[in-house]
Amino acid sequence: MLHRRFLLAAAAAATLSASPAAAQVEIQWWHAMTGANNQVIVRLAEEFNASQREYRVVPAYKGSYADTMNAGIAAFRAGNAPHILQVFEVGTATMMSARGAIKPVFQLMAEANEPFDPRAYLPAVAGYYSTSRGEMLSFPFNSSSSVMWYNKDAFRRAGLNPDQPPKTWPEVFEAAKKLRAAGFDKCGFSTAWVTWLNIEQFSLWHNVPLATRANGIDGFDTELRFNSPLHVRHLQNLVELQRDNTFSYSGRTNTGEGRFTSGECPIFLTSSAFFGNVRANAKFEWANAPMPYYPDAPGAPQNSTLGGASLWVMGGKPAAEYRGVAKFFTFLSDVDRQARLHTESGYLPITRAAYDKVKASGFYQQNPYLETPLLQLTNKEPTENSRGLRLGNMVQMRDVWAEEIEAALNGTKTAQAALDAAVSRGNAMLRQFERTATATR
């Protein structure tokens, strides 16, 4: 009898001890991060799960950025969306227009009674994901900007000063010619993300309109404007320089980034988030510098805009689960955690306090390349042309723009005709998005 009572008591104790774990609220987090960045996400989830017992964040990789966004939208329609969906910055307009499919972050945090002040976040970061009234719709996560990476050893070999990288586009062109003559005959310079670097960032950095209505931020009834004389001039320069590989095209996405780490392309414009890859794989001394600009463009350089992604909260979840998401976002905003993420991953700190903490520590004196994108984002107060961009059907439009750029590079169209076509085709896609977005309101 005593033995039986002992077994019953032990079973009851086991049940009680297991109940906190059994009662945990599970938070599904779908993302698009691979490699070292995937480990960052796994680590964050593990740290949050260990910090409390009420909620459990479960990350799941869902493919590329576009694949992840499409999977999340399809899952919402099927009634089984995740709680948190990582969406790249150019998906912002699409997510904003999906009324009912999302839970705005400013509402989420208020309803959960979590401390939340949008002013605590870097303006260039928070503004991209907020309404014109300053209401934050999604939570900034892995933010980046574009920079110019360069091979210091290659510069020495070509007789260039490795501590004085080119600042303007004409200087880049001249340096690339010297590098090609010094043995880098396949590539003097190149870029990843051909439209992001040569249309989107290019426009904002030179304070020329990418599109009307503050590049779409002030309304979906926007029209593209990147067939200006400055845009045409830049594309024509690329066309001419590729004839002898002073410029070498590296594709529509970032698949060509290995051309820099392998040493093939000594100057390479891409995301500041390339840092981890460069640090791990480059077998030469390297650095980065701000994006180049045309010195005769009035007011240039202006300020850059964001790359990366934010976290969108999907609609239709119980309040108890939303409280867990809100607590996780508070956890992510912690100053020390943001500072660590920035210095380890190369992504930007999302709060002012985290940036100030890293700067005060003297970290940038030894690691200036991690501050380069931050200095670009805050170079000047944003204008109507440089607050950011918010265009519908952006994923599809980028392919159209890249297709037209490729037509110019392969000689089937002039630079002017290619950009005119990119604008015309893009405007048709914007009108389609505007009709759809208006109909769902």
C-alpha positions as CSV (number, residue, x, y, z in Angstrom):
1,M,0.0,0.0,0.0
2,L,2.8,2.4,0.9
3,H,4.6,1.6,-2.2
4,R,1.4,2.3,-4.3
5,R,0.9,5.6,-2.5
6,F,4.5,6.5,-3.2
7,L,4.1,5.8,-6.9
8,L,0.8,7.9,-7.0
9,A,2.5,10.8,-5.2
10,A,5.5,10.6,-7.5
11,A,3.2,10.5,-10.6
12,A,1.4,13.6,-9.2
13,A,4.6,15.4,-8.6
14,A,5.8,14.6,-12.1
15,T,2.6,15.9,-13.5
16,L,2.9,19.2,-11.5
17,S,6.5,19.6,-12.5
18,A,5.7,19.1,-16.1
19,S,2.7,21.4,-16.1
20,P,4.6,24.7,-16.7
21,A,6.2,23.3,-19.9
22,A,2.9,21.8,-21.0
23,A,1.2,25.2,-20.4
24,Q,3.8,27.1,-22.5
25,V,2.3,29.2,-25.3
26,E,4.1,28.4,-28.5
27,I,5.0,31.3,-30.8
28,Q,5.8,30.3,-34.4
29,W,8.5,32.4,-36.2
30,W,9.0,31.9,-39.9
31,H,12.2,33.4,-41.4
32,A,14.5,33.4,-44.4
33,M,17.9,33.3,-42.7
34,T,20.6,30.8,-43.6
35,G,24.1,30.0,-42.4
36,A,25.5,32.2,-39.6
37,N,22.3,34.3,-39.7
38,N,20.2,31.3,-39.1
39,Q,22.3,30.6,-36.0
40,V,21.6,34.1,-34.8
41,I,17.8,33.4,-35.0
42,V,18.1,30.1,-33.2
43,R,20.2,31.6,-30.5
44,L,17.7,34.4,-29.9
45,A,14.9,32.0,-29.6
46,E,16.8,29.8,-27.2
47,E,17.8,32.8,-25.0
48,F,14.2,34.1,-24.9
49,N,12.8,30.6,-24.1
50,A,15.4,30.2,-21.3
51,S,14.5,33.7,-19.9
52,Q,11.0,32.8,-18.9
53,R,8.6,29.8,-18.8
54,E,5.3,31.1,-20.2
55,Y,6.2,31.3,-23.9
56,R,8.3,29.3,-26.3
57,V,9.4,30.8,-29.6
58,V,9.9,28.2,-32.4
59,P,11.8,29.5,-35.5
60,A,11.3,27.8,-38.8
61,Y,13.3,28.5,-42.1
62,K,10.9,28.9,-45.0
63,G,13.2,29.7,-47.9
64,S,14.2,32.9,-49.6
65,Y,12.7,36.3,-48.6
66,A,10.2,36.1,-51.4
67,D,9.4,32.4,-50.6
68,T,8.9,33.2,-46.9
69,M,6.6,36.1,-47.6
70,N,4.5,34.1,-50.0
71,A,4.4,31.2,-47.6
72,G,3.1,33.4,-44.8
73,I,0.4,35.0,-47.0
74,A,-0.7,31.5,-48.2
75,A,-0.7,30.2,-44.6
76,F,-2.9,33.1,-43.5
77,R,-5.4,32.4,-46.2
78,A,-5.5,28.7,-45.1
79,G,-6.0,29.7,-41.5
80,N,-2.6,28.5,-40.2
81,A,-0.3,31.5,-40.4
82,P,2.7,31.8,-38.0
83,H,2.7,34.5,-35.3
84,I,5.8,36.2,-36.7
85,L,6.8,36.5,-40.3
86,Q,10.1,37.9,-41.4
87,V,9.6,40.0,-44.6
88,F,12.2,41.8,-46.5
89,E,12.0,45.6,-46.8
90,V,10.6,45.7,-50.3
91,G,7.6,43.6,-49.1
92,T,6.5,46.5,-46.8
93,A,3.8,47.9,-49.2
94,T,2.4,44.4,-49.8
95,M,2.1,43.7,-46.1
96,M,0.6,47.1,-45.3
97,S,-2.1,46.6,-47.9
98,A,-3.1,43.2,-46.4
99,R,-5.8,44.5,-44.1
100,G,-6.7,41.9,-41.5
101,A,-3.8,39.7,-42.3
102,I,-1.5,41.7,-40.0
103,K,-1.5,43.0,-36.5
104,P,0.3,46.4,-36.4
105,V,3.1,46.3,-33.9
106,F,2.1,49.6,-32.2
107,Q,-1.3,48.1,-31.4
108,L,0.2,44.8,-30.3
109,M,2.5,46.5,-27.8
110,A,-0.2,48.8,-26.5
111,E,-2.7,46.0,-26.0
112,A,-0.1,43.8,-24.2
113,N,0.9,46.8,-22.0
114,E,4.6,46.3,-23.0
115,P,6.9,49.4,-22.8
116,F,7.2,50.7,-26.4
117,D,8.4,54.1,-27.7
118,P,9.0,54.3,-31.5
119,R,11.3,57.3,-30.7
120,A,13.7,54.8,-29.1
121,Y,14.5,53.3,-32.5
122,L,16.8,54.8,-35.0
123,P,14.7,57.2,-37.1
124,A,15.9,55.8,-40.5
125,V,15.0,52.3,-39.3
126,A,11.7,53.0,-37.6
127,G,10.5,55.4,-40.3
128,Y,10.7,52.7,-43.0
129,Y,8.2,50.5,-41.2
130,S,5.9,53.2,-39.9
131,T,2.9,55.2,-41.1
132,S,3.2,58.9,-41.8
133,R,1.8,59.4,-38.3
134,G,4.7,57.5,-36.8
135,E,2.8,54.3,-36.0
136,M,5.1,51.3,-36.3
137,L,3.5,48.6,-38.4
138,S,6.3,45.9,-38.2
139,F,9.2,45.4,-35.9
140,P,12.7,46.2,-37.3
141,F,14.9,43.2,-37.1
142,N,17.9,42.6,-39.5
143,S,18.5,46.1,-40.9
144,S,21.4,46.9,-43.2
145,S,22.3,49.4,-45.9
146,S,24.6,49.2,-49.0
147,V,28.3,50.0,-48.8
148,M,31.4,49.6,-51.0
149,W,33.7,46.8,-50.0
150,Y,37.2,46.9,-51.3
151,N,40.4,44.7,-51.3
152,K,43.2,46.6,-49.6
153,D,45.8,44.2,-50.8
154,A,44.6,44.6,-54.4
155,F,44.8,48.4,-54.0
156,R,48.4,48.1,-53.0
157,R,49.2,45.9,-56.0
158,A,47.6,48.5,-58.3
159,G,49.5,51.4,-56.7
160,L,46.3,52.8,-55.0
161,N,46.2,54.0,-51.5
162,P,44.4,51.4,-49.4
163,D,43.5,54.0,-46.8
164,Q,41.9,56.4,-49.2
165,P,39.2,54.5,-51.1
166,P,37.5,56.3,-54.0
167,K,34.6,58.6,-53.0
168,T,33.0,59.4,-56.3
169,W,31.9,57.3,-59.2
170,P,34.5,58.8,-61.5
171,E,37.2,57.8,-58.9
172,V,35.7,54.3,-58.8
173,F,36.0,54.0,-62.5
174,E,39.6,55.1,-62.6
175,A,40.6,52.9,-59.7
176,A,38.9,49.9,-61.4
177,K,40.8,50.6,-64.6
178,K,44.1,50.5,-62.6
179,L,43.1,47.3,-60.8
180,R,42.2,45.6,-64.1
181,A,45.6,46.7,-65.5
182,A,47.3,45.3,-62.3
183,G,46.0,41.8,-63.1
184,F,42.3,41.8,-62.1
185,D,41.3,41.4,-65.7
186,K,38.0,39.7,-65.1
187,C,36.5,42.4,-62.9
188,G,37.5,45.9,-61.8
189,F,34.3,46.5,-59.9
190,S,30.9,45.0,-59.6
191,T,27.7,45.2,-57.6
192,A,25.2,42.7,-56.1
193,W,21.5,43.4,-56.2
194,V,21.7,45.4,-59.4
195,T,18.5,47.4,-59.0
196,W,18.9,48.0,-55.3
197,L,22.3,49.5,-55.8
198,N,22.0,51.2,-59.2
199,I,18.4,52.4,-59.0
200,E,17.0,52.4,-55.5
201,Q,20.0,53.4,-53.3
202,F,21.4,55.4,-56.2
203,S,18.3,57.6,-56.3
204,L,18.2,58.3,-52.6
205,W,22.0,58.8,-52.3
206,H,21.8,61.4,-55.0
207,N,18.6,63.0,-53.7
208,V,16.8,62.4,-57.0
209,P,13.3,60.9,-57.1
210,L,12.9,57.2,-57.6
211,A,9.1,57.8,-57.8
212,T,6.6,60.5,-56.9
213,R,4.7,60.7,-53.6
214,A,8.0,60.5,-51.6
215,N,8.9,57.2,-53.5
216,G,5.5,55.8,-52.6
217,I,5.6,56.4,-48.9
218,D,2.8,59.0,-49.1
219,G,0.5,56.9,-51.2
220,F,0.0,54.0,-53.6
221,D,-0.8,56.5,-56.4
222,T,2.9,56.9,-57.2
223,E,4.7,57.0,-60.5
224,L,8.3,56.0,-61.2
225,R,10.9,58.6,-62.1
226,F,14.2,56.8,-62.4
227,N,14.7,57.5,-66.2
228,S,16.2,60.9,-65.4
229,P,19.4,62.2,-67.1
230,L,21.5,61.2,-64.0
231,H,20.1,57.6,-64.0
232,V,20.7,57.3,-67.7
233,R,24.2,58.6,-67.5
234,H,25.1,56.1,-64.8
235,L,23.7,53.1,-66.7
236,Q,25.5,54.3,-69.8
237,N,28.8,54.4,-67.9
238,L,28.2,50.8,-66.8
239,V,27.5,49.8,-70.4
240,E,30.7,51.3,-71.6
241,L,32.9,50.1,-68.8
242,Q,31.8,46.5,-69.1
243,R,33.3,46.2,-72.6
244,D,36.8,45.6,-71.0
245,N,35.6,44.2,-67.7
246,T,36.3,47.4,-65.8
247,F,32.7,46.8,-64.7
248,S,31.5,43.2,-64.6
249,Y,27.9,42.3,-64.1
250,S,27.2,39.9,-61.2
251,G,23.5,39.2,-61.5
252,R,20.2,40.3,-60.0
253,T,20.7,39.1,-56.5
254,N,23.7,38.6,-54.2
255,T,24.8,35.3,-55.7
256,G,27.9,37.0,-57.1
257,E,29.2,38.2,-53.8
258,G,31.8,35.4,-53.8
259,R,33.6,37.2,-56.5
260,F,34.8,39.6,-53.8
261,T,35.7,37.1,-51.1
262,S,37.6,35.0,-53.7
263,G,39.6,38.0,-54.8
264,E,38.2,38.2,-58.3
265,C,36.5,41.6,-57.9
266,P,38.5,44.0,-55.8
267,I,35.7,46.6,-55.5
268,F,32.2,45.3,-54.8
269,L,29.1,47.2,-53.8
270,T,26.6,45.2,-51.7
271,S,24.9,45.1,-48.3
272,S,26.7,45.9,-45.1
273,A,25.3,42.5,-43.9
274,F,28.0,41.0,-46.2
275,F,30.3,41.6,-43.2
276,G,30.0,38.1,-41.7
277,N,30.8,36.4,-45.0
278,V,33.8,38.7,-45.7
279,R,35.2,38.2,-42.2
280,A,34.9,34.4,-42.6
281,N,36.0,33.9,-46.2
282,A,38.2,36.7,-47.4
283,K,41.9,35.8,-47.3
284,F,43.1,39.4,-47.8
285,E,43.0,42.7,-46.0
286,W,39.7,44.3,-46.6
287,A,37.6,47.3,-45.6
288,N,34.5,49.2,-46.7
289,A,33.6,52.7,-47.5
290,P,30.4,54.8,-48.3
291,M,28.7,54.4,-51.6
292,P,30.2,56.6,-54.4
293,Y,28.4,59.5,-55.9
294,Y,28.5,61.8,-58.9
295,P,30.1,65.1,-57.5
296,D,28.2,67.3,-59.9
297,A,24.8,66.0,-58.6
298,P,23.4,68.8,-56.4
299,G,23.4,67.9,-52.7
300,A,25.0,64.5,-53.2
301,P,25.6,62.5,-51.2
302,Q,22.3,62.6,-49.3
303,N,21.4,59.6,-47.2
304,S,21.0,55.9,-47.9
305,T,18.0,53.7,-47.1
306,L,17.5,50.3,-45.5
307,G,17.9,46.8,-46.7
308,G,17.2,43.7,-44.6
309,A,13.9,42.8,-43.1
310,S,11.4,43.3,-40.4
311,L,9.1,41.1,-38.3
312,W,5.4,41.3,-39.1
313,V,2.8,40.0,-36.7
314,M,0.1,38.0,-38.4
315,G,-3.6,38.5,-37.7
316,G,-6.2,36.3,-36.1
317,K,-4.3,35.0,-33.1
318,P,-5.6,34.9,-29.4
319,A,-4.7,37.7,-27.1
320,A,-2.6,35.3,-24.9
321,E,-0.4,34.5,-27.8
322,Y,-0.1,38.1,-28.9
323,R,1.2,38.9,-25.3
324,G,4.0,36.4,-25.9
325,V,4.9,38.0,-29.2
326,A,5.0,41.4,-27.5
327,K,7.2,40.2,-24.7
328,F,9.6,38.7,-27.3
329,F,9.8,42.1,-29.1
330,T,10.6,43.7,-25.8
331,F,13.3,41.1,-25.3
332,L,14.8,41.8,-28.8
333,S,14.9,45.5,-28.0
334,D,17.2,45.1,-25.0
335,V,20.1,47.5,-25.3
336,D,22.8,45.0,-24.5
337,R,21.3,42.4,-26.8
338,Q,21.1,44.8,-29.7
339,A,24.6,46.0,-29.1
340,R,25.9,42.4,-29.2
341,L,23.8,41.5,-32.3
342,H,25.3,44.5,-34.1
343,T,28.9,43.8,-33.3
344,E,28.7,40.0,-33.9
345,S,26.4,39.9,-37.0
346,G,27.1,43.2,-38.8
347,Y,23.4,44.1,-38.9
348,L,22.5,47.6,-37.6
349,P,21.4,48.2,-34.1
350,I,17.8,49.2,-34.2
351,T,17.8,51.5,-31.1
352,R,19.5,54.7,-30.5
353,A,20.7,53.5,-27.1
354,A,22.4,50.4,-28.6
355,Y,24.2,52.5,-31.2
356,D,25.3,55.0,-28.5
357,K,26.5,52.1,-26.3
358,V,28.7,50.6,-29.0
359,K,30.0,54.0,-30.1
360,A,30.9,55.0,-26.5
361,S,32.8,51.7,-26.1
362,G,35.3,52.7,-28.8
363,F,34.3,49.7,-30.8
364,Y,34.1,51.6,-34.1
365,Q,37.7,52.9,-33.7
366,Q,38.9,49.3,-34.3
367,N,36.0,48.3,-36.5
368,P,35.0,51.3,-38.6
369,Y,33.4,49.2,-41.3
370,L,30.4,48.4,-39.0
371,E,29.7,52.1,-38.6
372,T,29.8,52.9,-42.3
373,P,26.1,52.1,-43.0
374,L,25.0,54.0,-40.0
375,L,26.9,57.1,-41.0
376,Q,25.3,56.8,-44.5
377,L,21.8,56.4,-43.1
378,T,22.3,59.5,-40.9
379,N,24.4,61.5,-43.3
380,K,21.8,64.2,-43.8
381,E,18.2,64.8,-42.7
382,P,16.0,62.8,-45.2
383,T,14.2,64.7,-47.9
384,E,11.1,63.7,-49.9
385,N,13.4,61.9,-52.2
386,S,15.3,60.0,-49.5
387,R,12.9,59.0,-46.7
388,G,12.9,55.5,-48.1
389,L,10.6,53.8,-50.6
390,R,7.3,51.9,-50.4
391,L,6.2,50.5,-53.8
392,G,3.7,47.7,-54.4
393,N,4.6,44.6,-56.4
394,M,8.2,45.5,-55.7
395,V,9.5,41.9,-55.9
396,Q,8.1,41.5,-59.5
397,M,9.2,45.1,-60.4
398,R,12.8,44.4,-59.5
399,D,12.9,41.6,-62.0
400,V,11.4,43.9,-64.7
401,W,13.9,46.6,-63.9
402,A,16.8,44.1,-63.9
403,E,15.6,42.7,-67.3
404,E,15.8,46.2,-68.8
405,I,19.2,46.9,-67.3
406,E,20.5,43.6,-68.8
407,A,19.1,44.7,-72.2
408,A,21.3,47.8,-72.0
409,L,24.3,45.9,-70.8
410,N,24.0,43.3,-73.7
411,G,23.5,46.1,-76.3
412,T,20.0,45.3,-77.3
413,K,18.7,48.7,-76.0
414,T,20.2,52.1,-75.3
415,A,20.4,53.1,-71.6
416,Q,17.6,55.6,-72.2
417,A,15.3,53.1,-73.9
418,A,16.0,50.5,-71.2
419,L,15.2,52.8,-68.3
420,D,12.1,54.3,-70.2
421,A,10.8,50.7,-70.6
422,A,11.6,49.9,-66.9
423,V,9.6,52.9,-65.8
424,S,6.7,52.3,-68.2
425,R,6.4,48.6,-67.3
426,G,6.8,49.3,-63.6
427,N,4.1,52.0,-63.6
428,A,1.7,49.4,-65.1
429,M,2.5,47.1,-62.2
430,L,2.0,49.9,-59.7
431,R,-1.5,50.7,-61.1
432,Q,-2.4,47.0,-60.8
433,F,-1.3,47.0,-57.2
434,E,-3.1,50.3,-56.5
435,R,-6.4,48.9,-57.8
436,T,-6.0,45.7,-55.7
437,A,-5.0,47.6,-52.6
438,T,-7.9,50.1,-52.9
439,A,-10.4,47.3,-53.5
440,T,-9.5,45.5,-50.3
441,R,-9.9,48.5,-48.1
